[in-house]
Amino acid sequence: MASTMPNLRDPQPIRSRKKDLPFPLNIWQSAVGRKWVMAVTGAGLIGFVIAHMLGNLKVYQGPVSLHEYAELLRDLGGGLVPRTWLLWILRFGLIAMFGLHIAAAYTTKEISRSASEGANFMDGQKSYPGGRDYIAANYASRTMRWTGPIISLYLVFHLADLTWGWLPHTDYVRGDPYGNLANSLGNLPVAIVYIVANVALSIHIFHGAWSMFQSLGINNPKYNAARRGLAAGLAGVILVGNLSFPILTQAGVIDNDSNPCAAETTEEGAMECFEHEIEKKEA
């Protein structure tokens, strides 16, 4: 009986290929596409972190300046749209970017894990009985599996602390961002949480900014040193800027002694007080 030889010129795939989705949804169907999504959303999130840090530096100009900055964000749109609408649109955009970034990271890790029987669950990398010597991977890249969840938990804590005012350690007053920051970061355990979380954020950004260009196809020995320098510079600036808030609050540079509206305990009282202080400043 003659044996049937396989057709080597037209091999059949081991797994059936999924139907291609229309652009841009088909980007999500490959690991390379998901890494591209991770890179683009990561770039957007790094931009937000830098803008957020620069805005928070207004705290060093005093309570009135920080209040004016907060009100400027709520009045984005210059009266063309109702108050806070544009701010909420930006917030929903950030939530979408954050969700896509996490989903791309998790599913890419799962693709890597499913490709090897010895891969671990946390990062999808293969485990070796004799251990593993890291040559190309640095500390930042190997700790992404930890810094990512730390940042996610920190984000929820930060929002509950200084945006929603849900935490019991401070007397939160909507409309007084300076007082809320001083009361919160004046608490040593809270300051430690912010310090640890921002160190994790900077480590994450260092590797993220470095690998972002590679995921987008920008990878060449001629400018890899510049890529590393840019990643280190971004991470360093963000680290110094964000760590200054809890450290200088603990040092007494930021405190409610310089806050003319610290005695106000309601949003209405704080808003009236700051409006009066702004009128005095402009007079």
C-alpha positions as CSV (number, residue, x, y, z in Angstrom):
1,M,0.0,0.0,0.0
2,A,1.5,3.3,-1.0
3,S,2.1,5.8,1.8
4,T,0.9,9.4,1.4
5,M,3.6,12.0,1.7
6,P,2.6,15.3,3.3
7,N,2.6,18.4,1.0
8,L,5.7,20.2,2.3
9,R,5.1,23.1,-0.1
10,D,1.8,24.0,1.4
11,P,1.8,22.9,5.1
12,Q,-1.4,23.1,7.0
13,P,-1.4,25.3,10.1
14,I,-1.5,23.6,13.5
15,R,-4.2,25.9,14.8
16,S,-6.9,27.4,12.6
17,R,-6.4,31.0,11.8
18,K,-9.0,33.4,13.1
19,K,-10.8,35.6,10.7
20,D,-9.1,39.0,10.3
21,L,-11.0,41.9,11.8
22,P,-11.3,45.2,9.9
23,F,-8.6,47.9,10.6
24,P,-7.8,49.0,13.3
25,L,-9.3,46.1,15.2
26,N,-7.0,43.7,13.5
27,I,-4.1,45.3,15.3
28,W,-5.2,43.5,18.4
29,Q,-5.1,40.0,16.8
30,S,-1.3,39.7,16.9
31,A,1.3,40.0,19.7
32,V,3.2,42.6,17.7
33,G,0.0,44.7,17.4
34,R,-0.7,44.4,21.1
35,K,2.8,45.6,21.9
36,W,2.2,48.5,19.5
37,V,-1.0,49.3,21.5
38,M,1.0,49.0,24.7
39,A,3.6,51.4,23.4
40,V,1.2,54.1,22.1
41,T,-1.0,54.1,25.3
42,G,2.2,54.1,27.4
43,A,3.4,57.2,25.6
44,G,0.0,58.9,26.3
45,L,0.2,57.9,29.9
46,I,3.7,59.2,30.3
47,G,2.6,62.5,28.8
48,F,-0.2,62.7,31.4
49,V,2.2,61.9,34.3
50,I,4.5,64.7,33.2
51,A,1.6,67.2,32.7
52,H,0.1,66.2,36.1
53,M,3.5,66.6,37.9
54,L,4.1,70.0,36.3
55,G,0.6,71.2,37.3
56,N,1.2,70.0,40.9
57,L,4.3,72.1,41.1
58,K,1.9,75.0,41.5
59,V,1.8,74.0,45.1
60,Y,5.1,75.8,45.6
61,Q,3.5,79.0,44.5
62,G,1.1,78.8,47.3
63,P,-2.5,77.8,48.1
64,V,-4.2,80.4,45.9
65,S,-2.1,79.5,42.8
66,L,-2.9,75.8,43.2
67,H,-6.6,76.6,43.6
68,E,-6.5,78.7,40.4
69,Y,-4.9,75.8,38.6
70,A,-7.5,73.3,39.8
71,E,-10.3,75.7,38.7
72,L,-8.6,76.2,35.3
73,L,-8.9,72.4,34.8
74,R,-12.6,72.4,35.6
75,D,-13.1,75.4,33.2
76,L,-11.4,73.8,30.3
77,G,-13.2,74.7,27.1
78,G,-13.4,78.4,27.8
79,G,-17.2,78.5,28.2
80,L,-17.8,76.7,24.8
81,V,-18.8,73.5,26.7
82,P,-20.4,73.2,30.2
83,R,-18.1,73.4,33.2
84,T,-16.1,70.1,33.8
85,W,-17.3,68.4,30.6
86,L,-14.0,68.6,28.8
87,L,-12.2,67.6,32.0
88,W,-14.4,64.5,32.2
89,I,-13.8,63.7,28.5
90,L,-10.1,63.8,29.2
91,R,-10.6,61.6,32.2
92,F,-12.5,59.0,30.2
93,G,-9.8,59.1,27.6
94,L,-7.2,58.4,30.3
95,I,-9.3,55.5,31.6
96,A,-9.5,54.0,28.1
97,M,-5.7,54.3,27.6
98,F,-5.0,52.8,31.0
99,G,-7.4,49.9,30.4
100,L,-5.9,49.2,26.9
101,H,-2.4,49.4,28.4
102,I,-3.2,46.8,31.1
103,A,-5.1,44.5,28.7
104,A,-2.3,44.6,26.1
105,A,0.3,43.8,28.8
106,Y,-1.7,41.0,30.3
107,T,-2.7,39.3,27.0
108,T,0.8,39.6,25.6
109,K,2.1,37.9,28.7
110,E,-0.5,35.2,28.3
111,I,0.6,34.6,24.7
112,S,4.1,34.2,25.8
113,R,3.1,31.9,28.7
114,S,0.9,29.6,26.5
115,A,3.8,29.2,24.0
116,S,5.9,27.4,26.6
117,E,5.0,24.7,29.1
118,G,7.6,25.9,31.6
119,A,6.6,29.6,31.6
120,N,5.4,31.1,34.9
121,F,2.1,32.9,35.4
122,M,3.4,36.3,36.6
123,D,5.4,37.4,33.5
124,G,5.1,34.6,31.0
125,Q,8.8,33.9,31.0
126,K,10.1,30.3,30.9
127,S,11.6,28.9,34.1
128,Y,14.8,26.8,33.9
129,P,15.7,24.1,36.5
130,G,19.3,25.5,36.8
131,G,18.2,29.1,37.1
132,R,18.6,31.9,34.6
133,D,21.4,34.4,34.0
134,Y,20.1,37.7,32.7
135,I,22.3,39.3,30.1
136,A,20.1,41.8,28.1
137,A,17.3,42.2,30.6
138,N,17.9,44.8,33.3
139,Y,16.4,45.2,36.7
140,A,13.6,47.5,35.5
141,S,12.4,45.1,32.8
142,R,12.5,42.1,35.2
143,T,10.3,44.0,37.8
144,M,7.6,45.2,35.4
145,R,5.4,42.4,36.7
146,W,5.5,44.0,40.2
147,T,5.7,47.7,39.4
148,G,2.6,47.5,37.2
149,P,0.3,46.2,39.9
150,I,1.8,48.6,42.4
151,I,1.0,51.5,40.2
152,S,-2.6,50.3,39.7
153,L,-3.2,50.0,43.4
154,Y,-1.5,53.4,43.9
155,L,-3.8,55.0,41.4
156,V,-6.9,53.9,43.2
157,F,-5.4,55.0,46.5
158,H,-4.4,58.4,45.1
159,L,-7.8,59.1,43.6
160,A,-9.6,58.0,46.9
161,D,-7.2,60.3,48.8
162,L,-7.0,63.5,46.9
163,T,-9.8,63.4,44.3
164,W,-12.7,61.7,46.0
165,G,-11.8,62.3,49.6
166,W,-12.9,58.8,50.8
167,L,-10.0,58.1,53.1
168,P,-10.3,58.8,56.9
169,H,-6.8,60.1,57.6
170,T,-7.5,63.6,56.5
171,D,-10.3,66.2,56.7
172,Y,-11.0,66.5,53.0
173,V,-12.4,69.8,51.7
174,R,-13.4,70.0,48.0
175,G,-12.1,73.2,46.6
176,D,-9.0,73.3,48.7
177,P,-6.4,71.2,46.9
178,Y,-3.5,72.7,48.8
179,G,-5.0,71.9,52.2
180,N,-5.9,68.4,51.2
181,L,-2.4,67.7,50.0
182,A,-0.8,69.2,53.1
183,N,-3.1,67.2,55.4
184,S,-2.6,64.0,53.5
185,L,1.1,64.0,52.9
186,G,1.7,65.4,56.4
187,N,0.7,61.9,57.6
188,L,4.0,59.9,57.6
189,P,2.5,56.5,56.6
190,V,0.7,58.1,53.7
191,A,3.9,59.9,52.6
192,I,5.7,56.5,52.7
193,V,3.0,55.1,50.4
194,Y,3.5,57.9,47.9
195,I,7.3,57.6,48.0
196,V,7.3,53.8,47.4
197,A,4.7,54.1,44.7
198,N,6.5,56.8,42.8
199,V,9.8,54.9,42.9
200,A,7.9,52.0,41.3
201,L,6.3,54.4,38.8
202,S,9.8,55.7,37.8
203,I,11.2,52.2,37.4
204,H,8.2,51.3,35.2
205,I,8.6,54.4,33.1
206,F,12.3,53.8,32.6
207,H,11.8,50.4,31.0
208,G,8.5,51.5,29.4
209,A,10.0,54.5,27.6
210,W,13.0,52.4,26.6
211,S,11.0,49.5,25.1
212,M,8.3,51.8,23.7
213,F,10.5,52.8,20.7
214,Q,11.5,49.2,20.1
215,S,7.8,48.2,19.9
216,L,7.2,51.0,17.4
217,G,10.0,49.8,15.3
218,I,12.5,52.5,16.3
219,N,15.5,50.3,17.2
220,N,19.0,50.9,15.8
221,P,22.4,50.8,17.5
222,K,23.1,54.3,16.2
223,Y,20.5,55.9,18.6
224,N,19.9,53.2,21.2
225,A,22.1,55.2,23.6
226,A,19.9,58.2,23.1
227,R,16.9,56.0,23.8
228,R,18.3,54.9,27.1
229,G,19.3,58.5,27.9
230,L,15.8,59.7,27.2
231,A,14.2,56.9,29.2
232,A,16.5,57.6,32.2
233,G,15.9,61.4,31.9
234,L,12.1,61.0,31.9
235,A,12.1,58.6,34.8
236,G,14.6,60.8,36.7
237,V,12.6,64.0,36.3
238,I,9.3,62.4,37.2
239,L,10.9,60.7,40.3
240,V,12.4,64.0,41.6
241,G,9.3,66.0,40.9
242,N,6.8,63.6,42.5
243,L,9.0,62.7,45.5
244,S,9.4,66.4,46.3
245,F,5.7,66.6,47.4
246,P,5.7,64.0,50.2
247,I,9.3,64.8,51.3
248,L,8.9,68.6,51.4
249,T,5.5,68.2,53.2
250,Q,7.2,66.1,55.8
251,A,9.9,68.7,56.1
252,G,7.3,71.4,56.7
253,V,7.8,73.4,53.4
254,I,4.2,72.6,52.4
255,D,1.9,73.1,55.4
256,N,-1.5,74.7,56.2
257,D,0.1,77.5,58.1
258,S,0.4,79.4,54.8
259,N,-3.1,78.5,53.7
260,P,-5.5,81.5,54.3
261,C,-8.5,79.2,53.8
262,A,-7.4,76.3,56.1
263,A,-10.2,77.0,58.6
264,E,-12.9,76.4,56.0
265,T,-14.6,73.0,56.3
266,T,-17.0,73.1,53.4
267,E,-16.7,73.4,49.6
268,E,-18.8,76.6,49.6
269,G,-16.7,78.2,52.3
270,A,-13.4,77.3,50.6
271,M,-14.6,78.6,47.2
272,E,-15.7,81.9,48.7
273,C,-12.5,82.2,50.7
274,F,-10.3,81.6,47.7
275,E,-12.3,83.9,45.5
276,H,-11.7,86.7,48.1
277,E,-8.0,85.9,48.1
278,I,-7.8,86.0,44.3
279,E,-9.5,89.4,44.3
280,K,-7.0,90.6,46.9
281,K,-4.1,89.3,44.7
282,E,-5.4,91.0,41.6
283,A,-6.2,94.3,43.3
